[in-house]
Amino acid sequence: MAVKIAVLKEAAGENRVSATPETAKKFAALGALVAVENGAGEGASVPDSDYEAAGATVGDRQSTLTGADIILGVQGPDPAAIEVAKPGAWIVASLSPFAERARVDAYAARGFEALAMELMPRITRAQSMDILSSQSNLAGYKAVVLAASEYGRAFPMMMTAAGTVSAARAFVMGVGVAGLQAIATARRLGAQVSATDVRSATKEQIQSLGAKPIFVENVEGIEGEGSGGYATEMSGEYQRAQAELVSGHIAKQDIVITTALIPGRAAPRLISDAQLATMRRGSVIVDLAAEAGGNVEGAVAGETVVRHGVKIIGASNVAGRLAADASALFSRNLYNFLSAFWDKDSNRPILDEEIGDAIRLTRDGKVVHPRLLG
């Protein structure tokens, strides 16, 4: 019997969709039945007719979920909104297990197998399945665009008959996927760009994009590299040295983009109120970690606040502001994941231990992920 894949319309405020007509067609080619909820693609400018042309059926939520073996989502669906789904169905989405533990427990109680795509291990064969990378790339780009729209001056240097306009100075804190794209985007807009990270290995990456690396020197033995390529928390000695370095540099900056996140933990504080007070009025900060508590003191998720004359944009769901492109990439991540494990004999995906155990939150009515059991 063919596997049924359900594609849900996201809750209000989320414009992305977890499958596009492109991936729906690919799932159908694997032998799956694809059911899409009415209006699921509206926020990403995808009409229902495009899904139907790709071989999917389109209907209300109940018909979409009835008999579904796999439920795709961008954000984890409310358990109450998927009650008609059968026990044992997979939920494949970004599930925020540490922030939304009650929802994870509800999935377990209902018998769903919840697979948190943001926990995908950063190994070579899983790169094409990594939703954090695909969405962070867009977020880094959009963060600079947001900053440019709020900044009351031009980014590039301009030489005119009336005089010269100096180039904006942009500082990127955290050089992961989002940070690297932010550097590249700010450079394309003509800013003078500098960047910093706790991982010394990123210095060459910063330089390769034409930006100036700002790093703590003379603090030995601190590389900042955690498992899977993520940054780790630094020692008190390093944090003090970094704070001193940043304080002197940030006072000269017009634009700051902060991107530092540690999975499953509150975002590290990178900029204090005292440091904000040294920046010139009209400067702009975009905090991409605002939803995780913020890298900037005073940042509020989803809001723009002004402190000491500095605008702080508490960015939330930044990739979702580029819904069409973000959906295309996100949906390919999900397709790459499921198709990689597709078993031709049973005509359904069968996960291996390495990836399955890394992302599986619930199974057989229980919460099973080690990080949720401690």
N, C-alpha and C positions, 0 to 999 in steps of 0.2 A: 504494500500500500504506500502511495506517495506521501512524503512528508509535507505537512501544511505549514507554511511560514506566514505569520500575521504581521502586518506593518501598521502600527498605530499612529493616530494623530496625536501629536504631543500636547501637553497641557499649555494653558495660556502663558505667553511670554517666551515660548520656545518655538522658533520659526524653522528650525532644521527638521529634516525627516530622515528616518533610518534606512530607507531604500529608495532608490531612484528608478525610473523606467529602465535605465541601463542595467542595474543590478537585478531588478525583478526579472528581466529577460534572461540574464545569466543563471539565476536560480531555477527558472523554468527549464532551461537547457540541461540542468543537472537532474531533472525529473521531479522537482518540487512543485507543489501548488502554492501560488502566492496570492494572498488575500490582503487587500489594502483598505483601510478605513476611509470613508468619505472625507475628502478635504485634507488628507494627511500631508499632501505636498503643497498646499496653498501658500504657506509661508515661504517656501523655497521656489515659488513661481512654477510649480509643476501641477498641471490640471489632471483631474481624474482620468480624462480621456487618454492621456499619455500612458498611464499605467495599463489601461485596458488594451491599448495598441501593443503593449509589450507582453501581453498574455496573462496579466493578472486580473483577478476579479475584484470589483469595488463594491463595498456595501457598508452597512452600519456596523457599529462596534461589536454587537452581539454576533452577527453572522461572521464577522472577521475573526473573532476569537474562538468560536465554536469549533472544536476538533483540532485546534492549532497545536502543533508539536513544538514550534519555536516562535517566540514572540520577540520581535525586534523593536528597539526603541532608542532614542537618543538619550533622554533622561529616563531613569527607572520609573515605570508606571505605578500609580497608586494601586496598592493591592485591592482596594474596594472597586476599582474601575475595571479589573480583569477577573472578577469572581467567576464569570462563566467559563473561563479557561479550564482545561482539564488538569488534574494533578499530574505532576511529572513533566509538564511543559517546561521548556527552557525559556528563561528571560535573558536576552542578550542585549546589553545596553551599558551606559555609564551609570553605575548604581550608587556611588558615593557611600560605600559601606560604613565608613567610620563616622560620618556626619549623620547618616540616616540608618542607624542601627535598628530602630523600631521597625522600619520598613523591611529590612533584611529578615528580622524575626517573623514578620507577617508572611513573607514569601515562604519561609520554612514551614510555618504552620499550615499553609495552604498546599504544601507538597510540591512547590515549584523548584526547579533547579536554576538558581540565579547565577549568572556568569558576568562578572564585573570586568568589562573590557578595559577599564583604566588600569587594571592590575596586570595587564599583559606583560610578561617578562621581556626585558630589552635584550633579546638575543637575535642573532642574525636572521634566522628563519621566521621570526615574528615581526620583523620590521614593517612589512606591508599590512600588518594587522593592528598597528599601534595608533590608537585614536588620539592619545595625548600628543604625539608628534604632529599628526596631520592637522589637528585643531589648533595647536600652539603656534604652528607656522603662520596660520592666518591671523591669529590673535596678535602676534608680534607686529605684523604689517599694520593691522587696524589700529593698534595702540598708537603708532606714530601718526597715522592719519587723524585720529582723535585729538592728539596733542596739537597737530598743526592747525586744526579747525578752531581750537580754543586759544591758541597763541596769538597775541595781538601784533605780531611782527612777521616778517618773511623768514623762511628758512635759508635760502641761498644768499650769498653775497651778490649785491647788485650795484653796478657802477653806472650812474646816471649823470645827466648834465646838472642835476640839482645836488649831486653829492653821492657818496657811497653808503650803501646799506650793508652793515656787517652781517656775516653768516651767523645763524643761531648755533649755540653750543648745546649738543645733546649728549646725555650720559645714560648709558644702559647698564643696569645693575642686575646681574644674573645672565649668563651667556649659555643658556640651553637653546632649544629650538626656537622658542619665542624671542629670546634675546638676540640671537644671530639674525633673525629676520628683521627685527627692529633696527639693528645696526645697518643692515643693507638698505632698508627703506629710508632711514634718516639720511644716509649718504646719498641716495638717489635724489632726495629732495634738496640736497645742497648744504646740509648742516655739517659743522665740525663735530665729529663723533668720537667719544671715548667710552670705554666700557670696563667693567670689573666683574670678577667672579672669584669664589673661594677655591676653585679648581685651577691649579697652575697650568694644567694642560690646555686650557682655553686661550692662553695668551697668543699662541700662534694663529688660532682661528680668528681672533679679533684683528690681528695685524693683516691677515689675508684679506679681510674685508675693507682694509684701508682706514681702520679706526685706531685710536691710541689706547693701549692697555694701561689700566691703572691698578697696580697690584702692590700688596704689602710685601716689603722686602725684609730680609734679616730675621724672619721668624721661620726657623728650620723645622722640617719634618711634618709640615702640615700641607697636605695635598688637596684635601677637601673632596676627594673622590669616594663616593659610597658605592654600594652594589648596584649594578645595572646602569651605571653612568649618572646616577643622581648625586646631587651634592649632599653632604652631611653637615651636621652642626659642628661649629668650630670651638676650639678651646677658648677659655677666657682671655688668654694672652693674645690670640689672633683677633678676637672680637674687639679688644681694646685698640690694637694697632690699626685694624680696619676702620674703626669709627673715627680715629684721628685722621687717617688718610682721606676718608670720604668727606669729613667736615671741611677740610681745606679745599677740596676739589669741588664740592657741590655748590659752594657759595658763588662759583663762577659760571654755573650752568643755567641755561634758559629752559631746557627740556630735560626731564628725567623719566625714564621708563624702568619700573621695577618688575622683576619677573620671578623672584626667588620663591620656590615652593619645596617643601619636604613632604612626600606622600604620607598621608595618614596623620600629619601633625600640623599644628598651627604654623602659619607662615612666619618666618623669622623677621624680626624688626630690623630694618636697614636704615631708616631715616627717622630721627627723633624730632620732636617739636622744636628743640633748640637749634637743630641743623636747618630746619625749615626757615627759621627766623633769620638765618644768614643769607638766604636767597633773595634776589632782587624781585621787587613787585612785578607782577605780570608773568612770572615763570609758571610753567605747567608741569605737573607730575601725573603720570598715568600709572596707577598701581594695579597690575594684573593679578595680584594675589589678594585683592580686597575681600573676595568671598571666603578666603581661608583665614581671615583675621587681619590681613594687610601687612605689607612691608613698611608702610608709612604711618606714623602716629597721626591719628585723626582721620584716616581714610574711612569712608563709609561705603560699603558695597552698594552699587547701583545709583550712587549720588555723586555730584560734584560739590565739593566744599571749598571754602577759601580760608586759609590760615596765614596770617602775616603777609597778606597780599599775594599768596601763592595758590593757584588753583590745583586742587587734588582731585583727580578723576578716579573714583572708586569703581573701576571697570568690572562689569559682571557679564558673563556669557558673551564675551567679545566675538568669538568665532561665529556665534549665532547672528551677529549683525551682518555677516556675509553668508546668508543662509544658503544660497544656491551653490556656491563653491564649497562651503563647509559640508553641506549634505552630500555632494558628489564624492568628497574625500572620505567622509565618515562611512557612507554606505559601501564604498569599496573596501574599507577596512573590515567591515562586517562580512562582506562576501569573501574576501581573501581568507578570513578566519574560518568560516564554515566550509568553504570549498576545499581548503587544505586537508580537512579531515573527512571528506565525503567518501563513504564506503560504497562502492558500486554494487556489491552483493546485497546489502541491506537497504540501499538507496537512502541513506541518512548519515549524518556526521557522527563519528566516533572519536572522542578526544583522547589524546595520549596523556600520560601522567604529568609530563613536564609542564605543559601549558594548561591542561585541565585542572591540575591541583593548584596552579598559581592563581587562577581566576575564579574558581568555583567557590561560591559563598555558602550555598545550601544544597542539600541532597537528601532524599528519603525522609523529609520532615524534620531535618536537623540543620543547624548551622555548623558547617564543617571547616571553614577557613581558619587556619592556625592563628592568624592575627586577631580574629574575633573571639577566640576561645580563652585567651590568656587573662 
